[in-house]
Structures are given as structure tokens and as C-alpha cells.
Amino acid sequence: MDVTAGVETLPNQSPVVTVRDSETGQVKFQVQPYPGITGTASVAVGDLNYDGIPDLVVAPGSNLPAIITIFN
């Protein structure tokens, strides 16, 4: 399954990451990786543990604590 991930950042809110099926555009899931922390985030998708299922890596934007989060 191929997926894409994007980040929605609204003023004074925590970023929300949306993961979608690459072919259909259907939302697979959404996650708020840093509740209570406002700002931006960067995302990447890849199979980090070689189980055939894409994993999601999220990193906070600049001027935020360096908390890398992996969802598998």
C-alpha cells in the first residue's frame, strides 16, 4: 500500500498529520503528534522496520523541542 502524508497547520493550534492512500486519496488516518505544542511539523513516509507497511516519521518545526515521533 502506498500512502502520502501531509501536515495541516492552523494558527495557535497543534499540527495535524493526515495520511492518505496514494491511489484513491482516501484518508487512512489522522494524528496530532504534538498536542499542546503550536507550530509546524515535517513528515516522511517509509518502511523503516521492513514489515511491508509504511511507517510515518514526524518532526517538529524550527524553534520547537526536537521530539521525533515514529508511527508504525
C-alpha positions as CSV (number, residue, x, y, z in Angstrom):
1,M,0.0,0.0,0.0
2,D,1.4,3.4,-1.0
3,V,0.5,6.3,1.2
4,T,1.2,10.0,1.3
5,A,1.3,12.3,4.3
6,G,0.7,16.0,4.7
7,V,0.6,18.5,7.6
8,E,-2.1,21.0,8.3
9,T,-1.0,23.9,10.5
10,L,-3.6,26.3,11.8
11,P,-2.8,29.4,13.8
12,N,-2.5,28.8,17.6
13,Q,-3.1,25.0,17.2
14,S,-1.1,21.8,17.2
15,P,-0.2,20.5,13.7
16,V,-2.4,17.6,12.3
17,V,-0.9,15.0,10.1
18,T,-3.1,13.3,7.5
19,V,-2.1,10.1,5.8
20,R,-3.9,9.2,2.5
21,D,-3.9,6.3,0.1
22,S,-1.8,7.4,-2.8
23,E,-4.1,5.9,-5.4
24,T,-7.6,6.8,-4.1
25,G,-6.8,9.8,-2.0
26,Q,-8.9,8.2,0.8
27,V,-7.9,9.3,4.3
28,K,-6.3,6.4,6.2
29,F,-5.8,8.2,9.5
30,Q,-5.1,11.5,11.1
31,V,-2.8,12.1,14.1
32,Q,-2.0,15.1,16.2
33,P,1.6,14.2,17.1
34,Y,2.4,17.1,19.4
35,P,-0.8,18.0,21.4
36,G,-0.4,21.3,23.1
37,I,2.5,22.5,21.0
38,T,1.7,25.0,18.3
39,G,3.8,25.4,15.2
40,T,4.7,23.3,12.1
41,A,5.9,19.8,11.6
42,S,7.7,17.9,8.8
43,V,6.7,14.3,7.8
44,A,8.1,11.4,5.9
45,V,6.7,8.0,5.0
46,G,8.8,4.9,4.6
47,D,9.1,1.2,5.6
48,L,11.5,1.6,8.5
49,N,11.2,-1.8,10.0
50,Y,10.9,-3.8,6.7
51,D,7.5,-5.3,7.5
52,G,5.9,-4.1,4.2
53,I,3.7,-1.5,5.9
54,P,4.6,2.2,5.6
55,D,5.7,4.0,8.8
56,L,5.2,7.7,9.5
57,V,8.0,9.9,10.8
58,V,7.1,13.3,12.2
59,A,9.5,16.0,13.3
60,P,8.5,19.4,14.8
61,G,9.3,22.6,13.0
62,S,12.0,25.1,13.9
63,N,12.2,26.6,17.4
64,L,10.3,23.6,18.9
65,P,11.7,20.8,21.0
66,A,13.5,18.1,19.0
67,I,11.0,15.3,19.5
68,I,11.0,12.9,16.6
69,T,7.9,10.6,16.6
70,I,7.5,7.4,14.6
71,F,4.2,5.7,14.0
72,N,4.3,2.2,12.6
